[in-house]
Amino acid sequence: MAFRMWRKAILLSLREKKVFVVFTLIYTTLIFLTSFFIHLGIDGTFGELAWNFVLIFFGTSLFLSLLYAWILVSRKRRVWATFKCIGYTNRNILVLVSGMI
């Protein structure tokens, strides 16, 4: 059941290619920058400033994931209503949204 819901979430997120591609590129950049500044912070090359950047990137990632979730939920209200009519439970829809994020 969980694998089927996960698969449906992937297929639903791929339907909106523009939003998916933009947020994937942003997340990839943030992951790269975070790991780079963690490396600099451990080496001590960049000093205390590196850890500040790491915190900023983590905060930005959290904000972007919330923004992405809000965009997905607000744009697909009709889809969620259709799923509810078909017989999906609130938990199934929550799993779909979590999988899409």
N, C-alpha and C positions, 0 to 999 in steps of 0.2 A: 504494500500500500504506500509506504513512504517513498519508495523508488519511483512509483508511478506518478505521485504528486510532484516529486522533484523534477522528473522528466517533463511534465506539463508546465512547470514553472520556467524551465529553460526555454521551451518552445514559445511560451507567451512572451518572454523577454526578448526573444529574437525577432518577434513580429515588429517591434518598434526599434528598428535598426539604428536610427539616428541617435536617439536618446541612449541606447545601449552602448554604442560605439564611443560617444562623447564621454560618458561616465566611466567606461572601461579605460580609456586613455588617461583620464584624470587620475583614476585610482592607480594605474600603473606608474604614472609619474610620481605620485605621492609615496608609493611603496619604495620606488627607487631612491627618492630624496631622503626618506626616513632612514633607510638602511645605510645610505652614504653618510649621513650626519651621525648616526649611531657609531659607525666605524670611526669617524673623525673624533667623536667624543671619547671613545675608548682609547684611541691612540693619544689623545691629549693634544693633537695638532691644532685644533680650532678652539680649544679651551671650553669655557662655560657656555659660550655662544652656541655651540653645537647642540647642547641639550635643550636650549631654548627653542631652536629650530625644530627639534624632534617633537617637543610639546605642541608647537604651532601646527606641525603636520598632522599629528594625531587629532588635534581639535578640528582641523579642516576636514579630515577624513570622516569624523563623526558627523559634522555638519552636512557634508555632501551625502552621506548615506541617509540621513533623515530627509534631506531635500529630495533625493531620488525616490525614497519610499512615498513621500507626499505626492510627487508627480505621478508615480505609478497608480496609487490608489485613487487619486482624483480623476485621472484620465480614463480609468477602466471601471467606473461605477456601474455602467450598464452590463459589463462582463460579469462583475461580481453578483449583480442582481440576477442575471441569467443562471449563474451557477447555483445560487440559492433556490431558484425555481426548479432546477433539475434535481436537486436533492443534496447538494453539497452542504456540509455543516460549516459553522463559523470556524471551527478548528481547521478544516480542510482549506478554507480560503486563506486563513492565516499562514498555513504552511506554504501555500502558493506564493503569497506576498513575500514571505521570508526567503523562499527559494529564488525569487526574482531579484531580491536585493543582494 
